[in-house]
Amino acid sequence: MTTREDPIEAAVGALERGEVVALPTETVYGLAADASNPDAIERLFELKGRPNSVPLPLAVAAVEWVPDWASVDDPRLERLARRWWPGPLTVVLPARDEVSRVLTGGRATIAVRVPDQEQARAVIARFGRAVALTSANVHGEPEARSADEVAATFGLQVAAIVDGGPSSIGEPSTIVALVDSEAPKILRRGALSESQVLEALK
């Protein structure tokens, strides 16, 4: 009798090999790759059909991982993280100098999120470092909200699909930029309203 490999372990193994995997999140399903591996990042761009001038967001298992990638000196980040991480909020921050500009689309900023989905965080935590995580769809097409939708779009092009059931929210995360002393700027309205984000900053 054969035993099926644990899907979380399968995803971790694939990430370690530089492959692309699909992870559930509370917003929509995402395609993930090792954020520290340029070849894996290139594979993710190709699979999604995403222009490499468009930055890739990061997903981390805990807020304590963020300083490896971005400046965390802004006190507004602490307030947002306390209220909305884990959760459907992506925050754009000044990137550390050593972060690959391939990941940031040539920009000096990086987008980071702590997803509020147990399996996704388990994969990232066991992998032990940040992943680039972008919605599981061909660039410009509707986002996948279930493992079946991911499989229908990408099939065997992804090395593993972690099935977390239908996405509980079903729309992308809201993106807010915290750059220098500028006022917080909502770059994308999504699962959270602008007022929900700004209320956390008071």
C-alpha positions, -999 to +999 in steps of 0.1 A: +000+000+000+014+034-009+011+065+013+004+099-001+030+126+007+018+152+030+009+182+008+027+207+030+059+187+029+055+183-008+052+220-012+082+227+010+103+202-010+093+218-043+102+252-030+136+239-019+141+226-055+134+260-069+100+251-083+066+269-082+038+258-060+002+269-054-009+279-019-043+287-004-047+321+013-078+337+029-080+361-001-073+341-033-049+312-042-013+322-049+017+310-068+047+308-046+085+305-052+116+309-032+122+347-029+159+341-025+163+321-057+166+342-089+159+311-111+127+303-091+116+340-094+121+339-132+101+306-134+073+323-115+073+353-139+072+330-169+044+308-155+022+337-147+030+356-179+038+386-157+061+414-171+093+415-150+088+452-145+058+444-122+071+436-087+063+404-069+050+406-033+065+386-005+047+363+020+063+356+054+053+334+082+056+361+109+061+398+112+096+390+127+108+380+092+101+414+076+134+431+087+153+406+065+137+423+035+125+457+043+130+487+066+107+484+096+116+517+113+082+533+104+059+531+135+029+530+113+040+494+103+037+483+139+002+496+141-009+480+109+007+447+117-008+446+151-043+450+136-041+432+103-013+406+103-019+378+098-045+391+074-055+404+039-032+434+039-001+438+018+023+466+029+048+483+006+080+493+024+115+505+016+135+474+005+168+466+020+197+474-004+206+437-008+171+427-020+172+416-057+157+442-080+144+413-101+120+407-072+110+444-069+106+451-106+136+475-104+120+495-076+135+505-042+104+491-024+091+457-015+055+445-008+051+421+022+022+402+037+016+377+065-013+355+052-041+345+075-043+309+063-029+281+084-016+258+057+001+287+038+019+299+069+029+263+077+045+258+043+064+291+046+074+284+082+087+249+074+105+263+043+122+287+067+123+318+045+101+342+026+084+333-006+073+354-035+035+350-036+013+363-064-023+355-073-027+321-091-038+333-125-023+341-158-015+378-157-046+399-164-070+369-159-094+363-130-078+350-098-082+314-087-103+309-056-099+271-053-074+244-058-095+230-087-093+264-105-055+264-100-052+229-115-075+238-144-053+268-153-018+255-146-020+217-144+014+201-140+032+234-145+030+238-107+050+213-087+025+211-059-010+224-050-020+227-014-058+224-012-071+246+016-107+246+003-123+277-012-107+310-003-127+324+026-126+360+014-123+355-023-108+388-033-072+401-034-055+417-004-056+455+000-022+471-007-010+502+012+023+520+008+044+532+037+073+550+021+094+576+039+073+603+055+047+603+028+010+598+039-001+562+036-013+555+001-038+528-009-024+513-041-051+486-045-085+483-028-093+447-020-104+427+010-100+456+033-116+490+028-095+522+029-112+532+061-103+499+078-067+504+069-066+541+080-085+534+112-056+510+123-032+539+118-048+562+144 
